Amino acid sequence: MSGALQRIARRALSSVLLFLVLAGPTPGAVGSCGGDELDRDADLDSYCAEREQLVCVRQALRREITSGQRDDCRREAIADCRNRSWAPRCQPTERQTQACLNALRSLDTLNTPDDELEECQTDALCTAERSDDAAIEGR
């Protein structure tokens, strides 16, 4: 009798495991019910502060400014970004702003002028409906 119970228990366990494998989320689909966080509108305050601080760090890495000047530059960047707004008809997504920030973080682009990084251009950050003057105001 115990042999029969063991077989039934093994089959039941196998059935449960099979169900969990088949019913579970597919790779990459975890959290997909809530939508992609990178598709939401970007927060200008955090994007601007991080972007401008990265510009300061890049200048220091290129030895254009000292480490003390870099620290002052970073503090000023945080303060300067507090009262900015996106230009009319320009509302980039988190994905677009993260692409720019990643380009600024990359040592591969260190010697590329910051204003020439393709990922940080207005065309890359703003939608096709934008006007020609759609750049971040106050920059």
Secondary structure, 3 states (H helix, E strand, C coil): CHHHHHHHHHHHHHHHHHHHHHHCCCCCCCCHHHCCHHHCECCHHHHHHHHHHHHHHHHHHCCCCCHHHHHHHHHHHHHHHHHCCCCCCCCCEHHHHHHHHHHHHCHHHCCCCHHHCHHHCHHHHCCCCCCCCCCCCCC
